[in-house]
């Protein structure tokens, strides 16, 4: 009734998806379509899930308001200017698009929608704003929206530039230098989920498992992602917390069950801890798993697992 809270869809959907695939009552089409989804691909549906009945009521009032304004505009045909035609048609296009994809997650499209709504209201009641007030309102709305959504990036812009440089260093093979820069940036960018993801991966590669686990824990609070749970499972396996490792590796598999790599990590884990029967079941699942996107990496995983599976069965 009250919803799951604004912005919480991306934090909860994959957990529900994992529970669904855990039941194994799914079709092959559902298996292949599964992904790390953070949006409902229908902005209104997502808004209602997050806000509950109050969100549904708010949307109803909003669309009734727009419908009323459209009726006023159509009755006053003499005032139907080119600006009215452009703003109303583009607004309808964006609002309809939001039924089929996550339009308003993009700051640019959300800003355009806000501007079009202001222009549309102005067209239905030209006396409401003079030209200066209209321009100021549009400018203030867009700047406020951009500032709200990207304040952290703007505030720490030099740090983000250095983060990009650290990634280039790592790609060029200067891994120690890159890791040093990432450590220096941690205090400033610890609120950024993509930084936490990248930093935890580099820490694990460098063998700093305790710090990698600490960063991963923060990253998972901000972003539910099957690869993060896989990496956390690998960290726990290194620390010999096998129960926790299996729990997180299984969760990663159930979140997005069509990913061969995550299943291979689980398969290798079962071999590592001598759980032969579970390794055999996991290995057979990998060999039989349909391929979503053809790639040499996927075929190599299947071949490697099939080879190890034969030696297990012997």
N, C-alpha and C positions, 0 to 999 in steps of 0.2 A: 504493500500500500504506500509506504513512504519512499520506496526506491532504495537503491544501493549507494546513493550519494554521487554528487557531481564529480565526474572524472574517474569514477571507480570501475567503469565497464572494462577498461583495459587491464585493471588489476585483478579482475575476478573471472572474466570470460574463459580464459584458458584453463583455469582450475575446474570449471564446469565441463569444459570440453574433455579434459582428462578423465573425469568421472564417467562421462558418456562412453568414451572409447574403452574404458576399463571393463564395461559390461559386455563388450564384444558383440553387441546387438546392432551392428552398423552395416551399411552396404559398402561395396567396393568403391562406388562413386563418392560416398562420404569420406572414406579413407583417403582417397586421392586428392580431394578438395581441401582436406584439413591443412591448416597453416597456423603460424603465430599471428592470429587475428587480434587486433586491438580496437576494432571498430565494427559496428553492426551492419555497415553498408546501407544504412537507412538512418539518417541523422535524427529523425523524429522518433523512431522506435527506440534508438539508443537514449535519447533524452528522457523518454517516458520511463525506461528501465531505471535510469539513474535518479529521476525525481519523483517517480510514482504518480499518484493521483493528482498531486499539485502540478506536476509537469504536464500531464494530460489536459488539465484545466487551463493552464497557461497557454498551451498550444492552441486549444480550441478558441480562447479569447483572441489570440493573435490573428488567427486565420479569419475569424468572424470580423475583426476590425479591418483587415485588408479587403475582405469581400465587400464590406460596407463602403469602403473608400473607392473600390472599383466601380461600384454601382453609381456613386456620386459622380465619378469621372465620366462614365458612359452617358449619364443623363446630360451633363454639361458639355456637349459636343463642340461648342464654340471655343471652349478652353482647352481642347485636346491638341496640344502643341506637339512639335517634334520631340521635345524633351520628355513629355509625358509618354509618348509612344515608345521611345527608346528605353526609358527607365522601367516602365511597366512590363514590357516584353522581356527585357533582360532579367527582371526580378522573378517573373514567372518561370523562366528557364532555369535559374539557379534553385528556386524552391522545389521545382519538379525533380531536378537532378539529385537533390538531397534525399529523395525517396529511394535512390538506387546506389548511392555511394556516399562516402564521408566527405562532403563538400566543406562543411564549416570547420573541420579540423585544420584546413589550410587557411592561414592568416590572410593571404591575399584575397581569396574568394569570400571569406567572412567580411573583410573590409569592404569589398565591392558590394556585398549584399546590404551592409549597413548604409552605405552611400546611396544605393538605389532606393532603399526604404525612405530615407530622408527626402530624396528628390520626388519620390512618388507622393509622399504626404504633402510636400510643397505644391505639387501639381493639383492636388484635390482642394487645397486651401492656400492660394497664392498670397493671401494677406497675412498668413501666419508668420512668415519670415521675410524681411527685406533681403536684398542681395548680400549685404555685408554679413548679416546674421546667418544666412544660409551657408556661405563660404566658411565662416568661423565654426559653425556647428559640424560641418563635414570634416574640416581640418582637425578640430578637437577630438571628434569621435575616432577618426582613423589613428591619430597619434596616440590616443589613450589605449586603443585596442592593441596596437603594435607594441607599445611600451609594456602593457600588462603581460602579453604573451611572450615577449622576448627581452624582458628586463634583465634577466640573468646573463644572457648572451651579450647584451649591450654593456652591462656593468663590468663584465669580465672579458671584454673583447680581446685585449692583449694576451690573456691566458688561453683563449680559444685558438688564437693564431699560433701560439707556442705549441698547443696540442696538435695542430695540423703538422707543424714542423717535426714534432716527436714521432708522428706516424710515418712521415717521409724518411726519417732517420732509421726507423725500424725496418721499413721496406728495403732500404739501401744496405741493410746488414749491420748497421751500427746499433746493435741491440742494447748494449750497456749504456751508451749515451742517451738512447731513447728512454730507457727505463729510469735513468736519473732525472730526466726532464719531467717524466710522468709523476715521479715521487714529489718533485718540487711543486707540481700543479695540483696535487691531491687536495690540499687544504682549500683551494679556491674553487675547484670543480667537483667536489665530492657530492654536490647536489645534482649533477648531470648524469643521467642514466647511461648515456652512450660512452661517456668518459669512464665511468665505473666498469662497464662491460669490457672495454678495451684494456684498461689498466689491470683488471683481474686476470685477463688472458695472458698478458705479458708477464705478470708476476708468476703465474703457474708455469709458464715456459721457462722462466729463470730459476725455478725450483723453490721459490719463496711461498710455500704452501700455506702457512699460517696467515700471512698477510693477504694472500689471494683469497682465502676463505672469508676473511674479515671484509674485504672489499666486495666480494660476491654477495654476502649477506645484505649489505646496503643496496647493491644493485637490484637484487630480487624484490626488495621492498618497493622499489620504484618501477620495476619492469618485470612482468611475468614472461619468461622466455624459455623454451625447452633447452636451448643451448647453455643458458646460465645454470639450469638445474643439472645438466650433464656435467658441466665443469665443477660444480659444487660436489657432485657425487664422486668425481675423480679425486678431488681434494680430500674428501673424507676417507676414500679408499687408501690413499697414501698414508693418512694418519691412523689407519687400521680400524676406523669406525665403520665396519662392514655393514652393519644394520642400517645406519644412516645413509651410507653410500648406495645401497640397493634401493632404499626408499626414494631417493632423489633421482637415480638413474631410471627407475621404473616410471616415476612421474614425468620425466622428460620424454620417455617413449610414448606414454599415453596422451601427452599434450598434443604432439604432432606425430602420429603413428606411421606416417609414410616416409620418415627420414631414416635412411639406412645407416648413416654414421652413428646416430644416437643408439640404435640397436646394436651396432658393432661394439661400441664402448661397453654396453651392458654385457654382451657376449664375452668380451675379453675379461671383464670383471669376474664373471662366473667361473671362467677358467682359472683366473688368478687365485681365487679362494677355494678352488677344487669343488665347486658345486656343479658336478658333471652333468647331472640330469637336467638342471635348469639351463646350463649352457647348451645342451643338445636341443632343448625345446626352443630356446632363443635363436639358435643357429638355423634351425629348420624354418622358423618364421622369417628370418632374413632372406633365405634362399627363395622362399615362396612369395615374398612381398612384391606386389606390383610396382613397377617403376613409374613415378610421376613424370620425371623429366630425364630423358636419356643423357647419360654422361659417362665418360671413361672411369671416373671415380666410383660411381655406383656399381658398374660392372666389376671393377677390381674388388670392391668390398664383397660382392656376391661370390666371386671366385675364391678369394682368400678365406671367407667363412666356410664355403663348401669344402675346401681342402682341409681345414682344421676340423670340420665336422666329421669327415671320413676317418681321421685319426682318432677322434673321440669315440666313435662308434666301435672301432677296432678294440 
